[in-house]
Amino acid sequence: MDELTIGSHIRDRSPSLDTIPLDILFDIFQLLPIQSVLALRQTSKSFDAITRLRSLWVLLLRTLVQEQNIPIPYFDEKSPESLSASELERFTCRALALRINWTNPNPNPKREIRFQVGAAVKDPDVFFLEFLPGRGNRWLVSVTSEAFRKCIVQCWDLTALQPVCIAKLTYTNGGGNNSVIINNDPSSPAIMAIQSKPAVTETVTIDFEEKDPESAFVPLSAIDGRREIHLLSGSTLVTKNPTLDGKVSIWDISDQPYEKIQLMSPSLLQEYDCSAMHLCDDYLIIFFIWTVELYSTIPRPTNIATPGVPISYPLAQYSFQYQIIDNVNMSKQVSWHAARLHRPSPINIVIRARTTYLGGEHTLHHFVLDPNPSYVPGMETSLYNLPYLVQPTLVQTIYSPVWSEPRSAVALGHDTVLLLDNHDPDEDHGMEYRDLQHQQLAGRILTTTGGSPTSQHGSHRSMAFSAQAGNYWNGAAMDEESGRIVVSGVEGTITLFEYI
C-alpha cells in the first residue's frame, strides 16, 4: 500500500486518530521512543501500513540516528537511498538499542568470550589491538610480543562462535610499539604497514579466503630503511626518522613507493616522539610530545631550486604546558551536519599526563580542536585558509589512576574514551600504586566544547563496562559502530565484549 492509498483511506473514515495527516504523524513519530512507534503497528491496519512506509524510516534514521551522530551497527557507509524499508527499520532500531545499552552506567554485554593468542607462545604480551575499519565490522588485529624477541601479528574473525585466527605473520621485534599501523581506509588494498625487519617497512594485505593462516598475509610493497610508522590512510604512509633530526616523511605507496614530501619544524621539537596524527584532504595534524602542528601535504614549488624531497614547514603550531605527557589519542568526531556541508568535524584530543616521572597524579585532559569558521572548503589549505583553530579548547579533566604504559591503555572512538582504570575500590580519593587491587574497564561519553552531549542519548557521562580483581589487563580497543570492546591480558589472553 503506497502513501497516496493510505492517505485516501484515512480521509474517507470518520474523525479519529487514524485521520491525522501523514506529515503531522511523521512529526509526532520523531518525538516518540522507537518502541512506541513499533507498538502503534499493533493498533490498526492503517498504523501497521504507515509504520512500514519507507519514507518514515528514512526520516527516523536521519533524525533519531544520523543527526544525533549515533553510530549505526554494520551500516558500512551504505547509502539510505539503496536500502529497503525493512533494512532502514533494522538499522535504526539496532543503532538506538546499542546506544541505549552503550551509554548505560553499567552496559550489559550480550556476549563475552575469552581466547588465547596461541598456546605455544612463550611469555606473550599483547601490546597492540585494533579493529579493521569497515569490511562488515568483522575483523580484529592483535600483535603479540613473544619473550621480547619476535612479534606475532594475527587477524581474528569475531563472527565465529569462538574467534578464529585467519591470518598470522611473525617478524623480528625491532620496531617497538610503532611497528604495526592499520589503514584507516577500508577500501584500500593495503591493510596495514609493518616494520617487519630492522630496516624494512612493508605494506601488506590479507587474503581472507586463504585457508592457511600462515599464508594469508600478502606483501604489497617495501621501503628500505629504519623508521617509525605512524599513519596509513589509503595510499598515503606517514613515517618518522628515529634519529634526532626527526624528519617526518609522507610516502605515496600506490604504485612504486616514493617519498612525496618531508615535514620539518623550525622549533626542532621533532626530535621527540609523534604521539598522534590526523590526515585529511591536503593537510596533516601531528601531535608531538608537547606541541600540536598543522602542515600542508601538497608539495609547493619555491623560487630557489633545491635538490631532494620537497620540504613543508608547519602552517600553525600550539604548545602544551604539561610537564609529562604519557599518552595522546586523537580522533575526529563523527558529525552528520559537518559531512553534509563538506566542512571539517571537531577533533577530540585526550591527553594522559602526570606531574612527575616517578608517578604523581594522573589525569586525562579532553581537548577539542575546533574547525576554523573562516575555512573555505575546496580551497587549498594555507596560512590564510586553515581548516582548524590550532589552539585546542579544554573541555574537561578526568582524574584517572592509569599507571600502565602501553599506548592502548586509553582508546578513543566515535565519541567515547575508554580506559583501564586501576584503583582500590575501598578508596574514594587517590591511592598508593603499590596497593592497586582492582581494575575497571571504564568509559566516558565525550562532550562538545559547549558542554552538551554529542548525542541526545548520551545523558550518562560515565560507564563501567567491566571490572576484575588484580591488574592483568594491559590494553584495550573498541569499535563503537559494532558495539564491541576487547581487552588484552598480560598472560596472552584477549577478552571480547559485545553490547548488541
LINWOPE-V166827 format. One record per helix or strand. SS is the DSSP state (~ for helix, > for strand). FROM is the first residue (numbers start at 0). LEN is the number of residues. If there is no record, write none. Layout:
SS:FROM:LEN / SS:FROM:LEN
This chain:
~:2:9 / ~:16:3 / ~:21:8 / ~:33:7 / ~:44:6 / ~:53:13 / ~:79:3 / ~:84:18 / >:110:6 / >:123:8 / ~:134:3 / >:138:8 / >:149:8 / >:163:9 / ~:175:3 / >:179:4 / >:191:6 / >:199:7 / ~:212:3 / >:216:8 / >:227:6 / >:235:5 / >:247:5 / >:257:7 / ~:268:3 / >:273:7 / >:282:6 / >:290:6 / >:310:3 / >:315:4 / >:323:9 / ~:335:5 / >:346:10 / >:358:11 / >:370:1 / >:381:1 / >:384:1 / >:387:1 / >:392:7 / ~:406:3 / >:409:3 / >:415:8 / ~:432:3 / >:437:8 / >:446:1 / >:452:1 / >:461:8 / >:472:7 / >:483:6 / >:492:6
